[in-house]
Amino acid sequence: MEKTKVKEFVLKISGLWNEQKKREVIYLEALKKDNMSSLRKLLVQGHFNALLCQKEILSIYDYFKCLLTDKELGKLNKADPDYIGLQKDIQNVNEKEQIVGILKKSEGAILHSYKSLTKYLDDDSEARRILNNHLDRISEFYEVLSKQESSINKNKIITVSSD
């Protein structure tokens, strides 16, 4: 990869790490909700998936970063407005439908970020394989959340119709 593309890639991969950290926070906050029993397994899987993705993204970042100019990836700053906003978004809702919507929106944004990274890597590279695996897994979460959202909406329509 040429030097200018490496710099762009490093910036994008660090941004992706931050998005995965935020994804971790969203799933963790959703797990704290009392009425999530039917979604608990999905939420736990999403949380662990975000942690695993962060770890693998960190190794890719470390491989491509410039030791002299690029910073270490660290914890998400808890004073960061995005972090605070994410926590409040989840804390302020109690309906499964709203939580599923927030999670689905987050997964969609992350999918977009992953897709934007593919142009930087060779098709047969290890980093590309890892990112493609992440993309596949997150796509599965997105599909499951879409089905959950549809199911919740159908149940609401049925409940409203029978009243």
Contact map, one row per residue, 1 for C-alpha under 8 A:
1110110000000000000000000000000000000000000000000000000000000000000000000000000000000000000000000000000000000000000000011000000000000000000000000000000000000000000
1111110000000000000000000000000000000000000000000000000000000000000000000000000000000000000000000000000000000000000000000000000000000000000000000000000000000000000
1111111000000000000000000000000000000000000000000000000000000000000000000000000000000000000000000000000000000000000000000000000000000000000000000000000000000000000
0111111100000000000000000000000000000000000000000000000000000000000000000000000000000000000000000000000000000000000000000000000000000000000000000000000000000000000
1111111110000000000000000000000000000000000000000000000000000000000000000000000000000000000000000000000000000000000000010000000000000000000000000000000000000000000
1111111111000000000000000000000000000000000000000000000000000001100000000000000000000000000000000000000000000000000000010000000000000000000000000000000000000000000
0011111111100000000000000000000000000000000000000000000000000000100000000000000000000000000000000000000000000000000000000000000000000000000000000000000000000000000
0001111111110000000000000000000000000000000000000000000000000000000000000000000000000000000000000000000000000000000000000000000000000000000000000000000000000000000
0000111111111000000000000000000000000000000000000000000000000000000000000000000000000000000000000000000000000000000010010000000000000000000000000000000000000000000
0000011111111100000000000000000000000000000000000000000000001001100000000000000000000000000000000000000000000000000000000000000000000000000000000000000000000000000
0000001111111110000000000000000000000000000000000000000000000000000000000000000000000000000000000000000000000000000000000000000000000000000000000000000000000000000
0000000111111111000000000000000000000000000000000000000000000000000000000000000000000000000000000000000000000000100010000000000000000000000000000000000000000000000
0000000011111111100000000000000000000000000000000000000010011000000000000000000000000000000000000000000000000000000010000000000000000000000000000000000000000000000
0000000001111111110000000000000000000000000000000000000000001000000000001000000000000000000000000000000000000000000000000000000000000000000000000000000000000000000
0000000000111111111000000000000000000000000000000000000000000000000000000000000000000000000000000000000000000000000000000000000000000000000000000000000000000000000
0000000000011111111100000000000000000000000000000000000010000000000000000000000000000000000000000000000000000100110000000000000000000000000000000000000000000000000
0000000000001111111110000000000000000000000000000000010011000000000000001000000000000000000000000000000000000000000000000000000000000000000000000000000000000000000
0000000000000111111111000000000000000000000000000000000000000000000000000001000000000000000000000000000000000000000000000000000000000000000000000000000000000000000
0000000000000011111111100000000000000000000000000000000000000000000000000000000000000000000000000000000000000100000000000000000000000000000000000000000000000000000
0000000000000001111111110000000000000000000000000110110000000000000000000000000000000000000000000000000000000100000000000000000000000000000000000000000000000000000
0000000000000000111111111000000000000000000000000110010000000000000000000011000000000000000000000000000000000000000000000000000000000000000000000000000000000000000
0000000000000000011111111100000000000000000000000000000000000000000000000001000000100100000000000000000000000000000000000000000000000000000000000000000000000000000
0000000000000000001111111110000000000000000000100100000000000000000000000000000000000000000000000000000001100000000000000000000000000000000000000000000000000000000
0000000000000000000111111111000000000000000001110110000000000000000000000000000000000000000000000000000000000000000000000000000000000000000000000000000000000000000
0000000000000000000011111111100000000000000000100000000000000000000000000000000000100110000000000000000000000000000000000000000000000000000000000000000000000000000
0000000000000000000001111111110000000000000000000000000000000000000000000000000000000110010000000000001000000000000000000000000000000000000000000000000000000000000
0000000000000000000000111111111000000000001101100000000000000000000000000000000000000000000000000000001000000000000000000000000000000000000000000000000000000000000
0000000000000000000000011111111100000000001100100000000000000000000000000000000000000000000000000000000000000000000000000000000000000000000000000000000000000000000
0000000000000000000000001111111110000000000000000000000000000000000000000000000000000010011000000000000000000000000000000000000000000000000000000000000000000000000
0000000000000000000000000111111110010000001000000000000000000000000000000000000000000000011000000010000000000000000000000000000000000000000000000000000000000000000
0000000000000000000000000011111111010001001100000000000000000000000000000000000000000000000000000000000000000000000000000000000000000000000000000000000000000000000
0000000000000000000000000001111111000000000000000000000000000000000000000000000000000000000000000000000000000000000000000000000000000000000000000000000000000000000
0000000000000000000000000000111111110000000000000000000000000000000000000000000000000000000001000000000000000000000000000000000000000000000000000000000000000000000
0000000000000000000000000000001111111000000000000000000000000000000000000000000000000000000000000000000000000000000000000000000000000000000000000000000000000000000
0000000000000000000000000000000011111000000000000000000000000000000000000000000000000000000001010000000000000000000000000000000000000000000000000000000000000000000
0000000000000000000000000000011011111111000000000000000000000000000000000000000000000000000000010000000000000000000000000000000000000000000000000000000000000000000
0000000000000000000000000000000001111111000000000000000000000000000000000000000000000000000000000000000000000000000000000000000000000000000000000000000000000000000
0000000000000000000000000000000000011111100000000000000000000000000000000000000000000000000000000000000000000000000000000000000000000000000000000000000000000000000
0000000000000000000000000000000000011111111000000000000000000000000000000000000000000000000000000000000000000000000000000000000000000000000000000000000000000000000
0000000000000000000000000000001000011111111100000000000000000000000000000000000000000000000000000000000000000000000000000000000000000000000000000000000000000000000
0000000000000000000000000000000000000111111110000000000000000000000000000000000000000000000000000000000000000000000000000000000000000000000000000000000000000000000
0000000000000000000000000000000000000011111111000000000000000000000000000000000000000000000000000000000000000000000000000000000000000000000000000000000000000000000
0000000000000000000000000011011000000011111111100000000000000000000000000000000000000000000000000000000000000000000000000000000000000000000000000000000000000000000
0000000000000000000000000011001000000001111111110000000000000000000000000000000000000000000000000000000000000000000000000000000000000000000000000000000000000000000
0000000000000000000000000000000000000000111111111000000000000000000000000000000000000000000000000000000000000000000000000000000000000000000000000000000000000000000
0000000000000000000000010010000000000000011111111100000000000000000000000000000000000000000000000000000000000000000000000000000000000000000010000000000000000000000
0000000000000000000000111011000000000000001111111110000000000000000000000000000000000000000000000000000000000000000000000000000000000000000000000000000000000000000
0000000000000000000000010000000000000000000111111111000000000000000000000000000000000000000000000000000000000000000000000000000000000000000000000000000000000000000
0000000000000000000000000000000000000000000011111111100000000000000000000000000000000000000000000000000000000000000000000000000000000000000000000000000000000000000
0000000000000000000110110000000000000000000001111111110000000000000000000000000000000000000000000000000000000000000000000000000000000000000000000000000000000000000
0000000000000000000110010000000000000000000000111111111000000000000000000000000000000000000000000000000000000000000000000000000000000000000000000000000000000000000
0000000000000000000000000000000000000000000000011111111100000000000000000000000000000000000000000000000000000000000000000000000000000000000000000000000000000000000
0000000000000000000100000000000000000000000000001111111110000000000000000000000000000000000000000000000000000000000000000000000000000100000000000000000000000000000
0000000000000000100110000000000000000000000000000111111111000000000000000000000000000000000000000000000000000000000000000000000000000000000000000000000000000000000
0000000000000000000000000000000000000000000000000011111111100000000000000000000000000000000000000000000000000000000000000000000000000000000000000000000000000000000
0000000000000000000000000000000000000000000000000001111111110000000000000000000000000000000000000000000000000000000000000000000001000000000000000000000000000000000
0000000000001001100000000000000000000000000000000000111111111000000000000000000000000000000000000000000000000000000000000000000000000000000000000000000000000000000
0000000000000000100000000000000000000000000000000000011111111100000000001000000000000000000000000000000000000000000000000000000000000000000000000000000000000000000
0000000000000000000000000000000000000000000000000000001111111110000000000000000000000000000000000000000000000000000000000000000000000000000000000000000000000000000
0000000000001000000000000000000000000000000000000000000111111111000000000000000000000000000000000000000000000000000000000000001000000000000000000000000000000000000
0000000001001100000000000000000000000000000000000000000011111111100000000000000000000000000000000000000000000000000000000000000000000000000000000000000000000000000
0000000000000000000000000000000000000000000000000000000001111111100000000000000000000000000000000000000000000000000000000000000000000000000000000000000000000000000
0000000000000000000000000000000000000000000000000000000000111111100000000000000000000000000000000000000000000000000000000000000000000000000000000000000000000000000
0000010001000000000000000000000000000000000000000000000000011111110000000000000000000000000000000000000000000000000000000000000000000000000000000000000000000000000
0000011001000000000000000000000000000000000000000000000000001111111001000000000000000000000000000000000000000000000000000000000000000000000000000000000000000000000
0000000000000000000000000000000000000000000000000000000000000001111111000000000000000000000000000000000000000000000000000000000000000000000000000000000000000000000
0000000000000000000000000000000000000000000000000000000000000000111111100000000000000000000000000000000000000000000000000000000000000000000000000000000000000000000
0000000000000000000000000000000000000000000000000000000000000000011111000000000000000000000000000000000000000000000000000000000000000000000000000000000000000000000
0000000000000000000000000000000000000000000000000000000000000000011111100000000000000000000000000000000000000000000000000000000000000000000000000000000000000000000
0000000000000000000000000000000000000000000000000000000000000000111111110000000000000000000000000000000000000000000000000000000000000000000000000000000000000000000
0000000000000000000000000000000000000000000000000000000000000000001011111000000000000000000000000000000000000000000000000000000000000000000000000000000000000000000
0000000000000000000000000000000000000000000000000000000000000000000001111100000000000000000000000000000000000000000000000000000000000000000000000000000000000000000
0000000000000100100000000000000000000000000000000000000001000000000000111110000000000000000000000000000000000000000000000000000000000000000000000000000000000000000
0000000000000000000000000000000000000000000000000000000000000000000000011111000000000000000000000000000000000000000000000000000000000000000000000000000000000000000
0000000000000000000010000000000000000000000000000000000000000000000000001111100000000000000000000000000000000000000000000000000000000000000000000000000000000000000
0000000000000000010011000000000000000000000000000000000000000000000000000111110100100000000000000000000000000000000000000000000000000000000000000000000000000000000
0000000000000000000000000000000000000000000000000000000000000000000000000011111100100000000000000000000000000000000000000000000000000000000000000000000000000000000
0000000000000000000000000000000000000000000000000000000000000000000000000001111100110000000000000000000000000000000000000000000000000000000000000000000000000000000
0000000000000000000000000000000000000000000000000000000000000000000000000000111110110000000000000000000000000000000000000000000000000000000000000000000000000000000
0000000000000000000000000000000000000000000000000000000000000000000000000001111111110000000000000000000000000000000000000000000000000000000000000000000000000000000
0000000000000000000000000000000000000000000000000000000000000000000000000000001111111000000000000000000000000000000000000000000000000000000000000000000000000000000
0000000000000000000000000000000000000000000000000000000000000000000000000000000111111100000000000000000000000000000000000000000000000000000000000000000000000000000
0000000000000000000001001000000000000000000000000000000000000000000000000001111111111110000000000000000000000000000000000000000000000000000000000000000000000000000
0000000000000000000000000000000000000000000000000000000000000000000000000000011111111111000000000000000000000000000000000000000000000000000000000000000000000000000
0000000000000000000000000000000000000000000000000000000000000000000000000000000011111111100000000000000000000000000000000000000000000000000000000000000000000000000
0000000000000000000001001100000000000000000000000000000000000000000000000000000001111111110000000000000000000000000000000000000000000000000000000000000000000000000
0000000000000000000000001100100000000000000000000000000000000000000000000000000000111111111000000000000000000000000000000000000000000000000000000000000000000000000
0000000000000000000000000000000000000000000000000000000000000000000000000000000000011111111100000000000000000000000000000000000000000000000000000000000000000000000
0000000000000000000000000000000000000000000000000000000000000000000000000000000000001111111110000000010000000000000000000000000000000000000000000000000000000000000
0000000000000000000000000100110000000000000000000000000000000000000000000000000000000111111111000010010000000000000000000000000000000000000000000000000000000000000
0000000000000000000000000000110000000000000000000000000000000000000000000000000000000011111111000000000000000000000000000000000000000000000000000000000000000000000
0000000000000000000000000000000000000000000000000000000000000000000000000000000000000001111111000000000000000000000000000000000000000000000000000000000000000000000
0000000000000000000000000000000000000000000000000000000000000000000000000000000000000000111111100110000000000000000000000000000000000000000000000000000000000000000
0000000000000000000000000000000010100000000000000000000000000000000000000000000000000000011111110110000000000000000000000000000000000000000000000000000000000000000
0000000000000000000000000000000000000000000000000000000000000000000000000000000000000000000011111110000000000000000000000000000000000000000000000000000000000000000
0000000000000000000000000000000000110000000000000000000000000000000000000000000000000000000001111111000000000000000000000000000000000000000000000000000100000000000
0000000000000000000000000000000000000000000000000000000000000000000000000000000000000000000000111111100000000000000000000000000000000000000000000000100110000000000
0000000000000000000000000000000000000000000000000000000000000000000000000000000000000000000011111111110000000000000000000000000000000000000000000000000000000000000
0000000000000000000000000000010000000000000000000000000000000000000000000000000000000000010011111111111000000000000000000000000000000000000000000000000000000000000
0000000000000000000000000000000000000000000000000000000000000000000000000000000000000000000000011111111100000000000000000000000000000000000000001001100000000000000
0000000000000000000000000000000000000000000000000000000000000000000000000000000000000000000000001111111110000000000000000000000000000000000000001000100000000000000
0000000000000000000000000000000000000000000000000000000000000000000000000000000000000000110000000111111111000000000000000000000000000000000000000000000000000000000
0000000000000000000000000110000000000000000000000000000000000000000000000000000000000000000000000011111111100000000000000000000000000000000000001000000000000000000
0000000000000000000000000000000000000000000000000000000000000000000000000000000000000000000000000001111111110000000000000000000000000000000001001100000000000000000
0000000000000000000000000000000000000000000000000000000000000000000000000000000000000000000000000000111111111000000000000000000000000000000000000000000000000000000
0000000000000000000000100000000000000000000000000000000000000000000000000000000000000000000000000000011111111100000000000000000000000000000000000000000000000000000
0000000000000000000000100000000000000000000000000000000000000000000000000000000000000000000000000000001111111110000000000000000000000000011011000000000000000000000
0000000000000000000000000000000000000000000000000000000000000000000000000000000000000000000000000000000111111111000000000000000000000000000001000000000000000000000
0000000000000000000000000000000000000000000000000000000000000000000000000000000000000000000000000000000011111111100000000000000000000000000000000000000000000000000
0000000000000001001100000000000000000000000000000000000000000000000000000000000000000000000000000000000001111111110000000000000000000000000000000000000000000000000
0000000000000000000000000000000000000000000000000000000000000000000000000000000000000000000000000000000000111111111000000000000000000010011000000000000000000000000
0000000000000000000000000000000000000000000000000000000000000000000000000000000000000000000000000000000000011111111100000000000000000000000000000000000000000000000
0000000000010001000000000000000000000000000000000000000000000000000000000000000000000000000000000000000000001111111110000000000000000000000000000000000000000000000
0000000000000001000000000000000000000000000000000000000000000000000000000000000000000000000000000000000000000111111111000000000000100010000000000000000000000000000
0000000000000000000000000000000000000000000000000000000000000000000000000000000000000000000000000000000000000011111111000000000000000010000000000000000000000000000
0000000000000000000000000000000000000000000000000000000000000000000000000000000000000000000000000000000000000001111111100000000000000000000000000000000000000000000
0000000010011000000000000000000000000000000000000000000000000000000000000000000000000000000000000000000000000000111111111000000000000000000000000000000000000000000
0000000000000000000000000000000000000000000000000000000000000000000000000000000000000000000000000000000000000000011111111000000100000000000000000000000000000000000
0000000000000000000000000000000000000000000000000000000000000000000000000000000000000000000000000000000000000000000111111100000000000000000000000000000000000000000
1000110010000000000000000000000000000000000000000000000000000000000000000000000000000000000000000000000000000000000011111100000000000000000000000000000000000000000
1000000000000000000000000000000000000000000000000000000000000000000000000000000000000000000000000000000000000000000011111110101100000000000000000000000000000000000
0000000000000000000000000000000000000000000000000000000000000000000000000000000000000000000000000000000000000000000000111111100100000000000000000000000000000000000
0000000000000000000000000000000000000000000000000000000000000000000000000000000000000000000000000000000000000000000000001111100110000000000000000000000000000000000
0000000000000000000000000000000000000000000000000000000000000000000000000000000000000000000000000000000000000000000000000111110110000000000000000000000000000000000
0000000000000000000000000000000000000000000000000000000000000000000000000000000000000000000000000000000000000000000000001111111110000000000000000000000000000000000
0000000000000000000000000000000000000000000000000000000000000000000000000000000000000000000000000000000000000000000000000001111111000000000000000000000000000000000
0000000000000000000000000000000000000000000000000000000000010000000000000000000000000000000000000000000000000000000000001000111111100000000000000000000000000000000
0000000000000000000000000000000000000000000000000000000000000000000000000000000000000000000000000000000000000000000001001111111111110000000000000000000000000000000
0000000000000000000000000000000000000000000000000000000000000000000000000000000000000000000000000000000000000000000000000011111111111000000000000000000000000000000
0000000000000000000000000000000000000000000000000000000100000000000000000000000000000000000000000000000000000000000000000000011111111100000000000000000000000000000
0000000000000000000000000000000000000000000000000000000000000000000000000000000000000000000000000000000000000000010000000000001111111110000000000000000000000000000
0000000000000000000000000000000000000000000000000000000000000000000000000000000000000000000000000000000000000000000000000000000111111111000000000000000000000000000
0000000000000000000000000000000000000000000000000000000000000000000000000000000000000000000000000000000000000000000000000000000011111111100000000000000000000000000
0000000000000000000000000000000000000000000000000000100000000000000000000000000000000000000000000000000000000000000000000000000001111111110000000000000000000000000
0000000000000000000000000000000000000000000000000000000000000000000000000000000000000000000000000000000000000010011000000000000000111111111000000000000000000000000
0000000000000000000000000000000000000000000000000000000000000000000000000000000000000000000000000000000000000000000000000000000000011111111100000000000000000000000
0000000000000000000000000000000000000000000000000000000000000000000000000000000000000000000000000000000000000000000000000000000000001111111110000000000000000000000
0000000000000000000000000000000000000000000000000000000000000000000000000000000000000000000000000000000000100010000000000000000000000111111111000000000000000000000
0000000000000000000000000000000000000000000000000000000000000000000000000000000000000000000000000000000000100010000000000000000000000011111111100000000000000000000
0000000000000000000000000000000000000000000000000000000000000000000000000000000000000000000000000000000000000000000000000000000000000001111111110000000000000000000
0000000000000000000000000000000000000000000001000000000000000000000000000000000000000000000000000000000000100000000000000000000000000000111111111000000000000000000
0000000000000000000000000000000000000000000000000000000000000000000000000000000000000000000000000000000100110000000000000000000000000000011111111100000000000000000
0000000000000000000000000000000000000000000000000000000000000000000000000000000000000000000000000000000000000000000000000000000000000000001111111110000000000000000
0000000000000000000000000000000000000000000000000000000000000000000000000000000000000000000000000000000000000000000000000000000000000000000111111111000000000000000
0000000000000000000000000000000000000000000000000000000000000000000000000000000000000000000000000001101100000000000000000000000000000000000011111111100000000000000
0000000000000000000000000000000000000000000000000000000000000000000000000000000000000000000000000000000100000000000000000000000000000000000001111111110000000000000
0000000000000000000000000000000000000000000000000000000000000000000000000000000000000000000000000000000000000000000000000000000000000000000000111111111000000000000
0000000000000000000000000000000000000000000000000000000000000000000000000000000000000000000000000001000000000000000000000000000000000000000000011111111100000000000
0000000000000000000000000000000000000000000000000000000000000000000000000000000000000000000000001001100000000000000000000000000000000000000000001111111110000000000
0000000000000000000000000000000000000000000000000000000000000000000000000000000000000000000000000000000000000000000000000000000000000000000000000111111111000000000
0000000000000000000000000000000000000000000000000000000000000000000000000000000000000000000000000000000000000000000000000000000000000000000000000011111111100000000
0000000000000000000000000000000000000000000000000000000000000000000000000000000000000000000000011000000000000000000000000000000000000000000000000001111111110000000
0000000000000000000000000000000000000000000000000000000000000000000000000000000000000000000000001000000000000000000000000000000000000000000000000000111111111000000
0000000000000000000000000000000000000000000000000000000000000000000000000000000000000000000000000000000000000000000000000000000000000000000000000000011111111100000
0000000000000000000000000000000000000000000000000000000000000000000000000000000000000000000000000000000000000000000000000000000000000000000000000000001111111110000
0000000000000000000000000000000000000000000000000000000000000000000000000000000000000000000000000000000000000000000000000000000000000000000000000000000111111111000
0000000000000000000000000000000000000000000000000000000000000000000000000000000000000000000000000000000000000000000000000000000000000000000000000000000011111111100
0000000000000000000000000000000000000000000000000000000000000000000000000000000000000000000000000000000000000000000000000000000000000000000000000000000001111111110
0000000000000000000000000000000000000000000000000000000000000000000000000000000000000000000000000000000000000000000000000000000000000000000000000000000000111111111
0000000000000000000000000000000000000000000000000000000000000000000000000000000000000000000000000000000000000000000000000000000000000000000000000000000000011111111
0000000000000000000000000000000000000000000000000000000000000000000000000000000000000000000000000000000000000000000000000000000000000000000000000000000000001111111
0000000000000000000000000000000000000000000000000000000000000000000000000000000000000000000000000000000000000000000000000000000000000000000000000000000000000111111
0000000000000000000000000000000000000000000000000000000000000000000000000000000000000000000000000000000000000000000000000000000000000000000000000000000000000011111
